[in-house]
Amino acid sequence: MSKHVAVLMGGWSNERPVSLSSGAGCAAALRNAGYRVTEVDVGRDVADVLRQLKPDVAFNALHGPFGESGMIQGVLELLEIPYTHSGVMASALAMNKHQAKIAFKAAGIPVTDHVIVTRAEAARDHVMAPPYVIKPIADGSSFGVFIVKAETGHPPQELLREDWNNGEEVMVERFIPGRELTCAVMGNVALGVTEIVTNLSFYNYEAKYAAGGSVHILPADLKPKIYDKVQKLALAAHAALGCRGVTRSDFRYNEAAGEDGELVCLEINTQPGMTATSLVPEQALHAGHTYEDLVSWMVEDASCNR
């Protein structure tokens, strides 16, 4: 008897379109792998829907606050439905970039200097010397992110828009020039290191999800000891927050800073994208795991009390 997997997707965050794409891809691969699959476009009645469905496993393909912040994980714990990815605490910590950085720093993982201010304060005047980056504390897919360059006279006034929905507090962190690197962890194994190259202003939503928005170089062309260091730091970030299943950690590397350059961890994603252009499936394939292998592994790894 094949396992019945409910693929949780959609939801109501800014990242709904990405989640629908991730979920559709995962559902198709799981069906091909022989699982019985029900796709669930998650609404606020998700607990009632799951009670009626009674799946053996919930595959969490949600992105954004409700799906990544520990909330849906808490619902699944209450319903006693085994689920994929990280548990309540790790998800909540990772979603809050400020709290994640505190945990990283305590674990000896290099991070950038940052301050937390209201969006009004960030818009009024430079809260640190440019260049710096402004980003929401708890959102994904680069929504609401601004790079303030050295020559910029005034902070971005878009922060004051009436339709702003990225929270009242923002993180302002020192900008690290150089290369964008990322490394996934699958269980307790670091996969390959990818360099992301984009012609756009930075690795924003369009670069992440539009066809041709970015180029993924896998394996990244790095000195062996730097490549190894990225993998070790990805594992350390995964462990520092108590993550489970699959995660993906993002880094900046400025090779011009000193002999070995400056390598910092920006954040960890507990619900990394699983679309056709996503980084984790690419890295898994590079390590010898097909897309079907990857999603099947995630289902078999699922549990409660994560």
KEKE-3310 file (N, C-alpha, C; in steps of 0.2 Angstrom, whole numbers, plus 5000, padded with zeros to 4 digits):
npx = (5004:5004:5011:5000:5001:5000:5002:5006:5003:5003:4994:4994:5004:5016:5023:5015:5014:5026:5026:5015:5020:5032:5025:5017:5027:5033:5022:5020:5032:5031:5020:5025:5035:5027:5019:5003:4995:4988:4985:4985:4978:4982:4972:4964:4957:4964:4967:4955:4953:4964:4961:4950:4956:4966:4981:4996:5008:5013:5018:5027:5026:5025:5029:5035:5028:5018:5020:5033:5037:5035:5021:5012:5019:5016:5003:5003:5009:5000:4990:4996:5002:5015:5028:5037:5054:5059:5056:5045:5052:5065:5060:5054:5064:5073:5065:5065:5076:5084:5085:5090:5103:5108:5109:5118:5129:5132:5136:5148:5148:5151:5144:5135:5137:5123:5108:5092:5078:5063:5053:5051:5061:5072:5069:5070:5083:5101:5105:5116:5133:5133:5139:5124:5112:5094:5082:5067:5063:5057:5053:5053:5061:5067:5058:5054:5067:5082:5096:5107:5118:5135:5136:5123:5112:5100:5090:5079:5063:5053:5050:5041:5029:5011:5005:5014:5019:5027:5030:5033:5046:5063:5078:5094:5109:5126:5133:5140:5152:5155:5153:5139:5134:5128:5122:5115:5109:5106:5098:5111:5121:5131:5127:5132:5141:5134:5137:5129:5125:5120:5113:5105:5101:5103:5102:5087:5068:5065:5077:5078:5067:5062:5064:5080:5084:5095:5111:5116:5131:5138:5148:5153:5166:5179:5192:5198:5198:5190:5178:5175:5174:5162:5153:5155:5150:5137:5132:5135:5126:5113:5114:5115:5102:5095:5089:5080:5078:5079:5088:5094:5108:5113:5126:5138:5153:5168:5181:5191:5194:5207:5218:5211:5199:5182:5170:5153:5138:5122:5108:5097:5087:5073:5063:5067:5065:5057:5056:5057:5068:5075:5087:5090:5086:5094:5107:5105:5104:5117:5124:5120:5106:5091:5077:5065:5070:5075:5063:5056:5065:5063:5050:5051:5059:5051:5043:5035:5038:5049)
npy = (4994:5010:5026:5039:5055:5072:5086:5101:5117:5134:5144:5160:5170:5182:5174:5165:5161:5155:5144:5137:5133:5125:5115:5109:5103:5094:5086:5079:5072:5064:5056:5049:5042:5033:5036:5040:5054:5070:5086:5100:5116:5128:5135:5145:5135:5124:5114:5107:5102:5093:5085:5078:5072:5064:5061:5051:5057:5074:5084:5098:5111:5124:5142:5157:5167:5160:5146:5144:5148:5141:5140:5132:5120:5119:5116:5104:5096:5096:5089:5077:5073:5067:5077:5085:5094:5107:5108:5116:5125:5127:5132:5144:5151:5152:5159:5172:5183:5191:5184:5172:5176:5179:5167:5160:5168:5165:5152:5153:5156:5166:5182:5197:5214:5221:5231:5233:5242:5253:5254:5267:5274:5269:5275:5288:5292:5288:5274:5267:5268:5270:5257:5248:5235:5234:5224:5215:5208:5195:5188:5181:5176:5188:5199:5216:5220:5231:5238:5249:5260:5266:5279:5284:5297:5297:5287:5273:5278:5270:5262:5268:5267:5265:5253:5244:5228:5221:5220:5230:5232:5233:5225:5231:5229:5228:5229:5217:5216:5206:5189:5178:5164:5148:5134:5118:5107:5091:5081:5076:5080:5090:5097:5101:5117:5131:5145:5160:5169:5185:5197:5207:5219:5213:5197:5195:5194:5192:5188:5175:5168:5170:5164:5163:5173:5171:5164:5148:5142:5127:5114:5128:5139:5139:5141:5126:5125:5136:5132:5120:5126:5133:5123:5117:5127:5128:5116:5119:5130:5124:5115:5123:5130:5119:5112:5101:5088:5095:5110:5126:5136:5153:5163:5177:5181:5189:5190:5199:5203:5203:5188:5176:5181:5187:5178:5177:5171:5174:5170:5156:5145:5136:5131:5128:5133:5122:5122:5120:5128:5129:5129:5119:5106:5105:5104:5093:5083:5085:5078:5066:5062:5060:5071:5064:5055:5064:5070:5059:5054:5065:5063:5050:5054:5061:5066:5068:5080:5087)
npz = (5000:4995:5002:5007:5002:5006:4997:5002:4997:4988:4998:5006:5005:4999:4991:4985:4971:4968:4977:4972:4960:4965:4972:4962:4954:4964:4967:4955:4953:4964:4962:4951:4957:4963:4974:4982:4979:4985:4981:4990:4991:5001:5013:5026:5032:5033:5043:5045:5032:5032:5042:5037:5025:5030:5028:5026:5026:5026:5014:5014:5004:5005:5004:5012:5026:5033:5030:5032:5045:5056:5060:5051:5054:5067:5067:5060:5070:5080:5074:5072:5061:5051:5044:5031:5030:5041:5059:5071:5080:5073:5061:5064:5070:5058:5049:5055:5052:5060:5073:5068:5064:5077:5082:5073:5075:5088:5086:5080:5066:5052:5050:5044:5050:5057:5060:5068:5063:5062:5047:5044:5050:5043:5031:5033:5035:5033:5042:5043:5037:5019:5008:5010:5014:5014:5021:5023:5039:5040:5027:5011:4995:4991:4992:4995:4996:4996:4989:4995:4988:4989:4984:4986:4990:4998:5008:5001:4996:4994:5005:5012:5006:5004:5002:5007:5013:5021:5034:5049:5054:5049:5043:5042:5034:5033:5016:5007:4995:4980:4977:4975:4984:4986:4996:4998:5011:5014:5024:5034:5026:5016:5000:4984:4980:4973:4962:4960:4946:4940:4929:4933:4946:4958:4966:4964:4965:4952:4946:4952:4948:4935:4918:4912:4921:4930:4931:4935:4942:4944:4949:4959:4954:4964:4976:4982:4997:5000:4994:5002:5014:5013:5012:5025:5033:5029:5034:5047:5050:5047:5058:5069:5070:5072:5062:5050:5038:5022:5018:5013:5012:5011:5005:5005:4996:4996:4988:4987:4999:5010:5012:5010:5007:5012:5019:5022:5030:5025:5026:5031:5022:5026:5018:5004:4987:4975:4962:4943:4940:4952:4965:4974:4969:4957:4964:4971:4960:4955:4965:4962:4965:4958:4954:4958:4967:4976:4981:4986:4996:5005:5009:5015:5025:5033:5048:5065:5079:5075)
capx = (5000:5008:5009:4996:5005:4996:5007:5004:5005:4999:4994:4992:5009:5018:5027:5010:5015:5032:5024:5011:5025:5035:5020:5015:5033:5034:5017:5021:5037:5029:5016:5029:5038:5023:5015:4996:4996:4983:4987:4981:4980:4981:4968:4964:4954:4969:4967:4949:4955:4969:4958:4946:4960:4970:4986:5001:5013:5012:5024:5027:5029:5023:5034:5033:5027:5014:5023:5040:5038:5033:5014:5009:5022:5013:4996:5004:5011:4993:4986:5000:5004:5022:5029:5044:5057:5061:5051:5042:5057:5070:5057:5053:5071:5076:5061:5067:5083:5088:5086:5094:5109:5110:5111:5123:5135:5134:5139:5154:5147:5152:5138:5137:5134:5116:5103:5085:5074:5057:5054:5051:5068:5076:5068:5072:5091:5105:5106:5123:5136:5132:5134:5121:5106:5088:5077:5062:5065:5054:5050:5058:5061:5069:5053:5056:5075:5085:5103:5109:5125:5139:5135:5116:5111:5095:5087:5074:5057:5048:5049:5035:5023:5005:5004:5020:5016:5033:5032:5035:5053:5067:5085:5099:5115:5132:5133:5146:5153:5158:5150:5133:5135:5123:5124:5110:5110:5101:5099:5117:5126:5131:5128:5137:5141:5132:5138:5123:5127:5114:5114:5101:5104:5105:5098:5080:5063:5065:5083:5076:5061:5061:5068:5086:5085:5101:5115:5119:5137:5138:5151:5156:5174:5182:5198:5195:5197:5184:5172:5175:5172:5155:5149:5155:5146:5130:5131:5134:5120:5108:5114:5114:5095:5091:5085:5079:5077:5082:5089:5098:5111:5115:5132:5142:5160:5172:5188:5196:5196:5212:5221:5206:5193:5178:5164:5148:5132:5117:5102:5096:5080:5070:5058:5069:5061:5058:5053:5061:5074:5077:5094:5091:5085:5101:5112:5104:5106:5124:5126:5118:5100:5086:5071:5061:5074:5075:5056:5055:5069:5060:5044:5053:5062:5046:5041:5033:5043:5056)
capy = (5000:5016:5031:5045:5061:5078:5091:5108:5122:5139:5148:5167:5174:5185:5169:5160:5158:5150:5138:5133:5129:5120:5110:5105:5099:5089:5081:5075:5068:5059:5052:5045:5038:5028:5038:5042:5061:5074:5093:5105:5123:5129:5140:5145:5129:5118:5109:5104:5098:5088:5080:5074:5068:5059:5058:5048:5062:5081:5087:5105:5115:5131:5147:5163:5167:5154:5140:5143:5152:5137:5140:5126:5115:5118:5113:5097:5093:5095:5084:5071:5071:5067:5082:5086:5100:5108:5108:5122:5130:5129:5136:5151:5155:5154:5164:5178:5184:5194:5179:5167:5179:5179:5159:5159:5171:5161:5145:5154:5157:5173:5186:5204:5218:5224:5234:5233:5248:5253:5256:5274:5276:5267:5279:5295:5294:5282:5271:5265:5271:5265:5253:5243:5232:5234:5219:5213:5203:5189:5187:5177:5178:5195:5204:5222:5221:5237:5239:5257:5261:5271:5286:5286:5302:5297:5280:5272:5281:5265:5259:5272:5265:5263:5245:5240:5223:5217:5221:5237:5233:5230:5224:5235:5226:5230:5226:5213:5215:5200:5183:5175:5157:5144:5127:5114:5102:5085:5077:5078:5080:5096:5095:5105:5124:5135:5152:5163:5175:5188:5204:5211:5223:5208:5191:5197:5189:5191:5183:5169:5164:5171:5161:5167:5178:5170:5158:5144:5138:5121:5117:5135:5139:5142:5137:5120:5126:5140:5127:5116:5130:5135:5117:5116:5133:5127:5111:5122:5134:5119:5112:5129:5131:5113:5111:5094:5087:5099:5117:5129:5142:5158:5166:5182:5180:5195:5187:5204:5205:5198:5183:5171:5184:5187:5174:5177:5168:5178:5167:5149:5143:5129:5129:5131:5132:5116:5123:5117:5132:5129:5127:5112:5100:5105:5102:5085:5080:5085:5073:5059:5061:5063:5075:5059:5053:5069:5071:5053:5055:5070:5060:5045:5057:5065:5064:5074:5081:5088)
capz = (5000:4994:5006:5004:5003:5005:4996:5004:4992:4988:5004:5004:5006:4993:4987:4983:4964:4968:4980:4968:4955:4968:4974:4956:4952:4969:4967:4949:4954:4969:4958:4946:4962:4966:4980:4981:4981:4985:4981:4994:4990:5008:5016:5034:5035:5032:5048:5044:5026:5033:5046:5032:5021:5034:5024:5030:5026:5023:5010:5014:4998:5006:5005:5015:5033:5037:5028:5034:5051:5062:5060:5048:5057:5074:5065:5059:5076:5083:5070:5072:5054:5049:5039:5029:5032:5048:5064:5074:5082:5068:5056:5067:5070:5052:5046:5058:5050:5066:5077:5065:5064:5083:5083:5069:5078:5094:5084:5076:5059:5051:5048:5043:5055:5056:5065:5066:5064:5058:5040:5044:5052:5037:5025:5035:5035:5033:5048:5044:5031:5013:5005:5014:5011:5018:5019:5029:5044:5039:5021:5007:4988:4990:4992:4999:4997:4993:4990:4995:4986:4992:4982:4986:4994:5002:5008:4997:4999:4993:5011:5015:5002:5008:5000:5009:5017:5023:5041:5051:5056:5043:5044:5038:5035:5029:5010:5005:4988:4978:4974:4978:4984:4990:4997:5001:5015:5014:5030:5037:5021:5012:4993:4980:4981:4967:4962:4956:4943:4937:4926:4936:4951:4963:4965:4966:4963:4944:4945:4955:4945:4928:4914:4910:4926:4933:4929:4941:4941:4949:4955:4959:4953:4970:4979:4986:5004:5001:4993:5008:5020:5012:5014:5032:5036:5027:5039:5054:5050:5048:5065:5074:5071:5074:5056:5048:5030:5017:5019:5008:5015:5006:5007:5000:4996:4994:4988:4987:5006:5013:5008:5009:5006:5017:5018:5027:5029:5024:5029:5029:5020:5028:5013:4998:4981:4972:4955:4938:4940:4958:4966:4977:4964:4954:4968:4972:4954:4954:4970:4960:4967:4953:4957:4961:4972:4981:4985:4989:5002:5009:5011:5019:5031:5037:5055:5069:5084:5072)
cpx = (5004:5006:5005:4999:5001:5002:5003:5007:5001:4999:4992:4997:5011:5021:5022:5012:5021:5030:5019:5015:5029:5031:5018:5021:5034:5029:5018:5026:5035:5025:5020:5033:5034:5018:5008:4996:4989:4986:4982:4983:4977:4977:4968:4960:4958:4968:4961:4950:4959:4966:4954:4951:4964:4976:4991:5007:5011:5018:5023:5030:5027:5029:5031:5031:5024:5017:5029:5042:5037:5025:5011:5013:5019:5006:4997:5006:5004:4989:4989:5001:5011:5023:5036:5047:5058:5055:5049:5048:5062:5067:5056:5059:5074:5072:5063:5074:5087:5090:5090:5102:5112:5113:5117:5130:5137:5137:5146:5154:5147:5146:5140:5134:5127:5113:5096:5081:5068:5058:5054:5058:5073:5075:5070:5079:5095:5106:5113:5126:5135:5139:5131:5115:5100:5084:5072:5065:5063:5050:5055:5057:5063:5064:5055:5063:5077:5092:5105:5116:5128:5137:5127:5115:5106:5092:5081:5067:5051:5046:5042:5028:5017:5003:5010:5017:5021:5035:5034:5043:5057:5074:5089:5106:5120:5132:5140:5147:5155:5153:5144:5134:5130:5124:5118:5113:5104:5102:5105:5123:5125:5132:5133:5136:5140:5134:5132:5125:5121:5116:5110:5104:5107:5101:5091:5075:5063:5071:5081:5072:5060:5066:5074:5088:5092:5104:5117:5125:5138:5143:5154:5164:5177:5188:5195:5194:5191:5178:5170:5172:5164:5151:5149:5151:5139:5128:5130:5128:5114:5108:5112:5107:5091:5087:5085:5078:5081:5082:5093:5101:5114:5121:5134:5149:5164:5179:5193:5198:5201:5214:5216:5199:5188:5171:5159:5141:5126:5110:5102:5088:5078:5065:5061:5065:5062:5055:5058:5068:5077:5084:5095:5091:5092:5106:5112:5106:5113:5127:5123:5110:5095:5081:5067:5064:5074:5068:5054:5058:5066:5054:5046:5056:5057:5044:5037:5039:5050:5059)
cpy = (5006:5022:5036:5051:5067:5083:5098:5113:5128:5144:5155:5172:5177:5179:5163:5157:5153:5144:5134:5129:5124:5114:5106:5100:5093:5084:5077:5070:5062:5054:5047:5040:5033:5030:5040:5049:5065:5081:5097:5112:5126:5135:5140:5139:5123:5112:5104:5099:5092:5082:5075:5069:5063:5056:5055:5053:5069:5083:5094:5109:5122:5136:5153:5162:5161:5147:5139:5145:5147:5136:5133:5120:5113:5114:5106:5093:5091:5089:5077:5068:5072:5072:5082:5093:5100:5109:5115:5127:5132:5133:5143:5155:5157:5159:5171:5179:5187:5188:5173:5170:5178:5171:5158:5162:5167:5154:5146:5155:5164:5176:5193:5208:5221:5227:5233:5239:5248:5255:5264:5277:5275:5272:5286:5297:5288:5280:5268:5268:5267:5263:5249:5240:5233:5228:5218:5208:5196:5188:5183:5180:5185:5200:5210:5223:5227:5237:5246:5257:5266:5278:5289:5291:5301:5289:5279:5274:5276:5262:5262:5271:5263:5255:5241:5234:5218:5218:5228:5238:5230:5229:5228:5232:5228:5226:5223:5212:5208:5195:5180:5168:5154:5137:5123:5109:5097:5080:5079:5079:5086:5094:5100:5113:5127:5142:5154:5169:5178:5195:5209:5215:5218:5202:5192:5192:5187:5186:5176:5165:5165:5167:5165:5173:5178:5164:5154:5140:5133:5116:5124:5135:5143:5138:5132:5121:5131:5136:5123:5120:5132:5129:5116:5121:5131:5121:5114:5126:5129:5116:5117:5130:5125:5111:5103:5094:5091:5107:5120:5136:5147:5162:5172:5180:5185:5192:5192:5206:5201:5192:5177:5174:5184:5183:5175:5174:5173:5176:5159:5148:5136:5127:5131:5129:5125:5116:5120:5121:5132:5126:5120:5106:5099:5102:5095:5081:5079:5080:5066:5057:5064:5067:5070:5057:5058:5070:5065:5052:5059:5066:5054:5048:5060:5062:5070:5075:5083:5094)
cpz = (5000:4999:5003:5007:5001:5003:4997:5000:4992:4994:5001:5005:4999:4988:4985:4976:4964:4971:4976:4963:4959:4970:4968:4954:4957:4968:4961:4950:4959:4966:4954:4951:4965:4972:4978:4984:4980:4985:4985:4993:4997:5009:5023:5037:5034:5037:5047:5038:5028:5037:5042:5028:5024:5030:5029:5031:5023:5020:5010:5009:4999:5006:5008:5022:5036:5036:5031:5042:5057:5063:5058:5052:5064:5072:5064:5065:5080:5080:5070:5065:5052:5044:5037:5031:5039:5053:5066:5075:5077:5063:5058:5067:5063:5048:5048:5057:5056:5071:5075:5065:5072:5085:5079:5072:5084:5092:5080:5069:5057:5048:5047:5049:5053:5061:5063:5068:5060:5051:5039:5045:5046:5032:5027:5034:5035:5040:5049:5037:5025:5011:5010:5011:5016:5016:5025:5033:5043:5033:5016:4999:4986:4989:4997:5001:4993:4994:4989:4993:4989:4990:4983:4992:5000:5002:5003:5000:4998:5000:5014:5011:5006:5007:5003:5014:5019:5030:5043:5052:5050:5046:5040:5040:5031:5022:5009:4998:4986:4975:4978:4978:4988:4990:5001:5006:5015:5019:5034:5032:5017:5005:4990:4982:4974:4968:4957:4953:4939:4934:4929:4942:4957:4962:4968:4964:4956:4943:4947:4951:4938:4924:4911:4915:4929:4930:4935:4939:4946:4946:4954:4958:4959:4972:4983:4993:5005:5000:4999:5014:5019:5014:5021:5035:5035:5032:5046:5055:5051:5055:5070:5075:5073:5068:5054:5040:5026:5018:5014:5012:5010:5009:5002:5001:4993:4994:4988:4994:5010:5009:5006:5008:5012:5015:5023:5025:5030:5028:5027:5027:5022:5023:5006:4992:4978:4965:4950:4938:4947:4959:4969:4973:4960:4958:4970:4966:4953:4959:4968:4962:4961:4957:4961:4967:4978:4985:4988:4996:5007:5013:5016:5026:5035:5044:5059:5074:5080:5075)
residu = (MET:SER:LYS:HIS:VAL:ALA:VAL:LEU:MET:GLY:GLY:TRP:SER:ASN:GLU:ARG:PRO:VAL:SER:LEU:SER:SER:GLY:ALA:GLY:CYS:ALA:ALA:ALA:LEU:ARG:ASN:ALA:GLY:TYR:ARG:VAL:THR:GLU:VAL:ASP:VAL:GLY:ARG:ASP:VAL:ALA:ASP:VAL:LEU:ARG:GLN:LEU:LYS:PRO:ASP:VAL:ALA:PHE:ASN:ALA:LEU:HIS:GLY:PRO:PHE:GLY:GLU:SER:GLY:MET:ILE:GLN:GLY:VAL:LEU:GLU:LEU:LEU:GLU:ILE:PRO:TYR:THR:HIS:SER:GLY:VAL:MET:ALA:SER:ALA:LEU:ALA:MET:ASN:LYS:HIS:GLN:ALA:LYS:ILE:ALA:PHE:LYS:ALA:ALA:GLY:ILE:PRO:VAL:THR:ASP:HIS:VAL:ILE:VAL:THR:ARG:ALA:GLU:ALA:ALA:ARG:ASP:HIS:VAL:MET:ALA:PRO:PRO:TYR:VAL:ILE:LYS:PRO:ILE:ALA:ASP:GLY:SER:SER:PHE:GLY:VAL:PHE:ILE:VAL:LYS:ALA:GLU:THR:GLY:HIS:PRO:PRO:GLN:GLU:LEU:LEU:ARG:GLU:ASP:TRP:ASN:ASN:GLY:GLU:GLU:VAL:MET:VAL:GLU:ARG:PHE:ILE:PRO:GLY:ARG:GLU:LEU:THR:CYS:ALA:VAL:MET:GLY:ASN:VAL:ALA:LEU:GLY:VAL:THR:GLU:ILE:VAL:THR:ASN:LEU:SER:PHE:TYR:ASN:TYR:GLU:ALA:LYS:TYR:ALA:ALA:GLY:GLY:SER:VAL:HIS:ILE:LEU:PRO:ALA:ASP:LEU:LYS:PRO:LYS:ILE:TYR:ASP:LYS:VAL:GLN:LYS:LEU:ALA:LEU:ALA:ALA:HIS:ALA:ALA:LEU:GLY:CYS:ARG:GLY:VAL:THR:ARG:SER:ASP:PHE:ARG:TYR:ASN:GLU:ALA:ALA:GLY:GLU:ASP:GLY:GLU:LEU:VAL:CYS:LEU:GLU:ILE:ASN:THR:GLN:PRO:GLY:MET:THR:ALA:THR:SER:LEU:VAL:PRO:GLU:GLN:ALA:LEU:HIS:ALA:GLY:HIS:THR:TYR:GLU:ASP:LEU:VAL:SER:TRP:MET:VAL:GLU:ASP:ALA:SER:CYS:ASN:ARG)
# end
